Amino acid sequence: MKRTITALAILIAATIPIAGQSKDEQAIRQYFNELDAMLVTDEAGAVETLFADDLIFVGINGDKNNKADRINAAKNGTWSFVSVNAILKAFA
């Protein structure tokens, strides 16, 4: 009887972290889906949300720019983000 209770307690304890991970994963996926939708409707706002304030971006040719430069480029259409989800899939 004690073995059954112990086994049941271990089984219940083992399922608790899995449920927590599932909720966290869902929240992260929802955030990136919302960010992808924002990229379509307000790319500059998405860039502002996505990038850190102290961002320094160095391009392949050595050009450097910061968050404000990226936001301005998104506003005037000289730079475009494809998709956060596409980027995540590339690294998966």
Residue pairs with C-beta under 8 A, 6 or more apart in sequence:
32 84
32 85
32 88
33 85
35 46
35 49
35 50
35 84
36 83
36 84
36 85
38 45
38 46
38 49
39 46
39 81
39 83
39 84
43 74
43 75
43 80
43 81
44 71
44 74
44 75
46 74
46 81
47 67
47 70
47 71
47 74
47 81
48 67
48 71
50 84
51 67
51 70
52 67
53 67
54 67
55 66
55 67
55 70
56 64
56 65
56 66
57 64
57 65
57 66
57 69
57 70
58 64
59 65
65 73
70 79
73 79
74 80
74 81
